[in-house]
Amino acid sequence: MRYLLLPLLVVVLDTICIISAAFFSIYIRFEDTAIAQKYLEMLISQLPIAVAVHLVVYFVFKLYGRVWRYAGSIELVAIVAANIVAALSWYGISIYIDLALPRSLYIFTASILVLFVGGSRLFFRIYSCFINKSKHKFISSKKDKVLIVGAGDAGALLLRELNQYHIGKRQVIGFIDDDKTKIGKYMVGTKVLGSRDDIAVLADNYEIDEIIIAMPSVKGKNIKEIINICKKTSCKLTILPGVYEIIEGSVSVSQLRPVDVEDLLGRDPVELDNVAVAKYLSGKTVLITGAGGSIGSEIVRQVAKMYPNKLLLVGKGENSIYEIMQDMNLEYPQLKKVPIIADVRDEERINAIMDYFKPQVVFHAAAHKHVPLMEYQPSEAVRNNILGTKVIAETAAKHKVETFVMISTDKAVNPTSVMGCTKRIAEMFVQSMNKESSTRFVAVRFGNVLGSRGSVIPLFKKQIAKGGPVTVTDAEMKRYF
């Protein structure tokens, strides 16, 4: 019923506008009341014709078939054109029936109607936006403050989208643009605050939570430079692809924002007690094996936040150790870090490292963890996961390390795979060391570590980004959600 009443209401409103505009045009055109009264009587006799002609022309120009919530310049042109055609048609009929009014009255009526009809449509758009904002008003007490890089067509489109559908979650603080003529001016009601060189300062001053790069037509070096500037802030960074890329299929709608691990997890990640951890690790020498791996490198980053005296980054792959060292040099330039290329199975090498650096805490993350691959190479799983753990644990006990933490896996629970069995044996060996040494030995089981290489999460993310299907990694594998 509502969908029938709304068009009818608009027609009634337009009828009132047509009659009002016709009367106004007479009193605007003629100052002499007697002359105005003469033409007023002629106008009243022609009102049914005027209303009918205008409504028919409005239907022809589809003024009743447009979504005015998204009205723009095209709709404005349609309103102007419709009123010009209606005025000419009305004038032609008036001549035909020999009741023509002064030509200026038709011009005035058309001009006034552009204002009246355009104003009524503008009211619909403003009312729609107001209702939408009212819906979102109390959704979120904390809105993410957003900075948009690019005060062009894409930026304007993005701002309207955020104001329309994300008003309860995001608040656009301003634009960034390198065009100096735009700086200080307002676009879609939002100010252009500065250029790319001002991003870091503005992000800090306005406490920005997210930066969105809306420059789909800009490629290569410029985008890279802007991304590097944005990375210096603590803000979440998002890039808006071009609409033409979505149409052509080179970018899918699922890529408009990254698929977060939390979306797949279905719960909030566990938060660490950073105060207690920092109290324990602060001022100590910490050795991390497998430091270049996805799990080991994340342990490195977390430990680095706890003010250790020195970090020993042990790994067999030189490239992965080089990469984590570069990251650490950038993020924690003052922290003492030592890159060490070594195999945990090499007892002599591990003994020499412990003897020289005397670590107080060891995190043992070096391991083979790919379940299907270890089914084909069981000997390698035994050598690395069991014998490697034995070497590093015994050496730690020999050098009186305070705490030894072995990173294990949930595959060690009732193990059915080679990888799970080797990790369970390693756990048992580490636990047995507590009876023979003053070192405190601990084994921590991880499930699918969020985003780690070799875990199922990155695979799922790639599959979702491509539109599916989402599969398990092996026909014999079981997944639990």
N, C-alpha and C positions, 0 to 999 in steps of 0.2 A: 504494500500500500504506500509505503514511504517513497518508493521509486516512481510512483505515479504522481504523488502530491508535489514533489519537488519541481519537476518540469512545469506543472500547472501553475505553481507559485511564481516561477520565473516569468511565464507568459503574462500573468496578471501584473507583475511588477513592471514588465516592459510596456504593457498597455497604459499603465499610469504614467510612465516616463514619456511615452509618445504624446499623450494628451497634454501633460504639463509643459513639455517642450514647445508644442504648438501655441499654447496660450502665452507662454513667456515671450516667444518670438514676436508676437503682435505688440506687446507693451514695450519691448526693447526697440522695435522698429519705429513705432509711432508715438510721439510725445503728445500729440493732440488726441484728447479722449474721444471726441466725436468721430474722428477718422478710425481710431482703434475700435470703437463700438460697431462701426459699419462693417469692417472686415471680420470682427468677432462673430457676427451673425452668419457670415459666409463660411467661416471656419467651422462653426458648430454643425452646419449642414454637411460639411465634408469630412467630419471626424471619423465616421464609420469607414469611409474609403481610406483615409490616412492610416488608421489603425490596421485595417486589413492588409493594405499594401506593405506596410512595415513588417508585420508579423510574417507574411509570406516570404518576403525577402530575407528576413532573419533565419527562417527555416532553410531557405536555399543556401545561405552562407554558413549553415550548420552552427549557428550561435547557440542552439539548444542541444547540440550533440558534442560539446567540448567539455573536457575536464578542467574547470577553471582553477582548480587547486594548483595546477602547473602552468597557468597562463603566462605568456610572455609576449614578445614583439609580434609573433605571427598572429596571435589572437587579437592584438591591438589593431593590426592592419585589417583583419577581417571585420572588426567593428566599424572602422572608418569606411571601408569599401561598401559594407552593407548599408550604411546610412546614406552614402552618396547615391547608390543605386536606388534606394527606396525614395529619396527625395526627387530624383529624376523621373521615376515611375509615377509618383503621385502628381508631379507637375504635368506630365504627359496626359494622364487621365483627366486632370482638371481642365486642360485645354480642350480635350475631346468633348467633355460635357458642358463646355462653355461656362465654367465657374472658376476660372483661374484666379488665384490670389497673386499679389505682387511677388515677383521672383525672389526678392530678398528674404521673404518669409520662409521659403523652402530652404534657403541657404542657412538662415538662422536656426531653423528647426533641426536641420541635419547636424549643425555644429553643437547645439545644446544636447542633442541625443547622444553624440559621441561621448560627452562628459557624463551624462546620466547612465547610459548603458555600460560604458567602461567603468564608471564608479561602482555600479551595482556588482559587476563581476569582480572588481578589486575587493569589494567587501566580502564576497564569498571566499576569496583566497585568504584574506586576513583572518576571517572567522575560522576557516579550516586549520590554519596554522595555530591559532589561539587554542582551539579545542585539542589539537595534537599536543601542544605544550602542557596543557592542563592535565592530560592523561599521564604525562611523564614527570609531572612536577614532584611527586612524592616517591618516585621509584627508587631513587638513590640519593642518600644524603651526601655522598662524596662523589663528585664528578671529576673525571680525569681532565686535566688541563692540556689542551692540544695546541701545537704550533704547526701551521701549514706552510711548507716551503714551496713557493710558486704561486704568485698572485695573478694567474692567467685563467683561461677558460676552465681548465681541469680543477684548479683551486676553488674557483667560484662554484662549480658543480659539486665538488666535495663538501664545501661549506653548507650549501643548501641541503645536501643529503644528511649531514650530521645534525643540522638544526631541525630537520624534519623528523628523523627517525632515531637519533641518538641523543636527543636533548637531555634525557634523564641520566645518561652515562658520561657524555663528553661535553666539554665547554671549550669552544675555539677562542683562544686568547688573541691571536693575531696571525698575520701573514709575514713571510720572509720573501724578499725578492731583490735581485741584483739591479733591477731597473731603478735608478735613482729618482726618476720622475714620479715613481709610484710611492716611494717612502714617505710616510706621514699622511697619506691619503687613505680614504676608506673605500673598501670594496665589499658590496653586499652587507654594508653596515659594520664591517670589521676592519680595523686599522692595519696598514702595512707598517710593521714595527721597525724593520731594518733589513740589512743585507745578510748574506751568508756569514760574513765576518762577525756579526752580532749574535749568532745563534747561541753560543755558549753563555754569554752574559745574559741574554734574554731568558734562556732556559732556567738560569739560576735566579734571576730577579723575580720572575713570574711563577717559579716553582712548577715548571712544565713537567707533565708526566709522559706525554707522547709527542713525537715529531712525525708528521706524515709528509713525505716528499710527493708532491702532486705536479710532476714535470714529465709527463709521459713522452713528450716530443724531444726531450733532451737526452742525449745518449753519451756513453763513454766517459771521457775524462772529467767533465763537469759533474756528473752524477757521483762518480767515485770521490771527487774532492768534497762534495757536500756530505756524503756518507761518512767520510773520515772525520769531518768536523763534528757531525752529530754523534759519532762514537765517543767523542771526548766528554759528552754529557752522560748522565745516568738515565736518560729518557729511553723509553721503548721506541724503536724505529720501525716505521712501516713505509712501503713504497706503493703508490697507486699506479697500476698499469693503465695503458691507454684504452679507451673504449673501443677503438678500432681493433685492438688486439683481441678483445673478448669476442667481437663479432666474427673475426677471421678464424677464431678457434685456437690461436697460438697461446692464449691465456684463458684458463677456465675460471668460472666464478669462484671455485673453491680456493683459488690463489689470490683472491682479493685480500685475504689475511692469512697468515701462516696457521697451519693446523697445530695447535698447542698440545703438548703431551698431556696436560691437565684435562683437555677435552676427552682424551681417550681413557684416562685413568678413572674418571668419575668420582674423584674425591680430592681433598686438599692434600698436598705433599706434607710429610712430617717435618716439623720445624725442629732444628737442633737447639739444645741449650748452649748457646754460644758463650755465655759467661763462664759456665763450668768448664767447657772445653778449652777456652782461652786461658783460664787459670792453670790448667794442667800443662798446656803446650808452650806457654809463654817463656821465652828465654832458653829453650832447649834445642838441641841438635836433633833434627828429625830426618830419618832415612825412609824414602818411599821407593819400593821396587815397582817395576811396570809404570814408571812415572809418565811415560809418553803415551800410554793407552788412555782410552776414554774415561775409565774409572779412575785409574791412577792420576791422570792429569787433573781431574776434578778434586781428588783428595789434596793434590798439591795446592790448588787454588783455595780450598777451604782452610788448609793448615796455614797458608801464607797470611790469612786474615788474623791469625791468632798470635802474632808477634813472636815467632820462634827466633832463636839465635841464628840458626843456620838450617838450610834445606839441602839435603843430598838427593839429587834426582837420578835414580838408577834405572837404566833401561838397556835392552839389547839393540834396539833400532836407533841408529844415529839421527835419522830424519825426525822421528817423533820427539826425541829428547831436544833436538835443536828447536823444534816448533814450540814446545812448552817453555823452553828457556827464553825465547823471543817474547812470548806472552808475559812471562814473569818479569822480564826486564822492563817491559812497558808499563805493567800494572804496579809492580813493587820494585822500583829501581834501587831503593836503599837496602832491601833485604839481601842477606848473604845467601848465595845460591851456588851449588857446585854440580855441574852436569857430569855424570859418570856413565860411561859405556861399559856394561858388564853383563855377563850371563849368570843368573842366580844359581845355575848348576855348577859353576866354576868355584869350587870350595876355596882354592888358594887365592883367587882374586877377591872373593867376598870377605875372606879373613883379613886380607891386606887393607881393604876399605874400612872395615870396622876397627881394625887396630889403629889406623891413622886418624880417622875422624871421631871415633868414640861416640856414636849416636846414643841418645838416651831413649828414643822412641823409634820403633820400626813399624811401618805400614807395608805389609806384603800383599801387593795387588797383582804381581806378575803371574800370569797363568794363561793356559789355553782354555777358551770358554765356548768355542763353537761346537755345539752338540753333534750335528751331522758330520763335520769334518773329523772330529775325534773318533767317530765310529770307524773311519777308514784308516786312521793313524793312531791306534791305541798305544803303541810304544812311545810315541811323542808325548801323548797325554800323561803317561806314567812318568817319563823322564822329567818333564817340565813341572807338572802339578804336584807330584809326590816327591821325587828326588830333589827338585828345586826347593820346595818348601822345607824338606829335611835339612838341606845345606844351610839355608838362611836362618832357620830356627836354631839349629845347633850352634851356629856361629854367634847368633845374638846371645844365647845363653852363656857361651864361652867368654864373651866380652861384657857380661853383666849389664845388658841393656835393661832399662827399667820396665818397659812395656813393649810387647810384640803383638801386633794386631794382624791377624790373617783375614783377608777378604775372601769369603767363601760364597756359596751360591745356594739357592733353594733347590737346585737339582741334586744336592747332597742329601735331601730328605728322602728316605727310602729309594735310593738311586736305582735307576733302570738303564742308564746310559753310561758309556765309558767315562765321559767327562764328569758326570755326577759321582761315579764310584771313586775316581781319582781324587776329587775334592773332599769326599767323605773320609777317605783314608788320610788325607792331609790334615783334616780337622782332628781326627783321632790322635794323630802323631803330635800335633800342636798341644792338644789338651793333656796328653801324657807328659809333656815337658814340664808342666807345672809341679809335678812331683819330684823332679830332679834338679830344679833350678830356682834361683831367687828371682829370675825374670818372670813377670806376670804375662802369661800367654792367653790371648783371647782370639776367638774365631767369630766373625760376624757374617751372617748369611744375607746376601742381597738377592732380590728377585730380579725382575727386568729393570735394570737401572735406567732411570729416565734419560732417554736420548743417547745411551752409550752405544759405541760401535759393536755390532754383533748382536745387540738385543733386538727384540721384535718390534719395538716402538718405531725406529727409523724406517723399517720395512713397511709398517702400516701407514706411516705418514706419506711415503712415496706412492703407495697404492691408492690412498685416498685422493692425493693431489692429481693422479691420473684418471680419477673417476672410478676406481675399483677394477676387479673385485678385491676384497680384503681376504687374504689367505693365511694359512699357517706356513711355517718354514719347511716342514717335512710331513709326508703322509702319515708317519708314525707318531708325530708330535701331538700332544694335547695342550690346549690353552684354557686357562681359567680366568673368568672375569667376575 
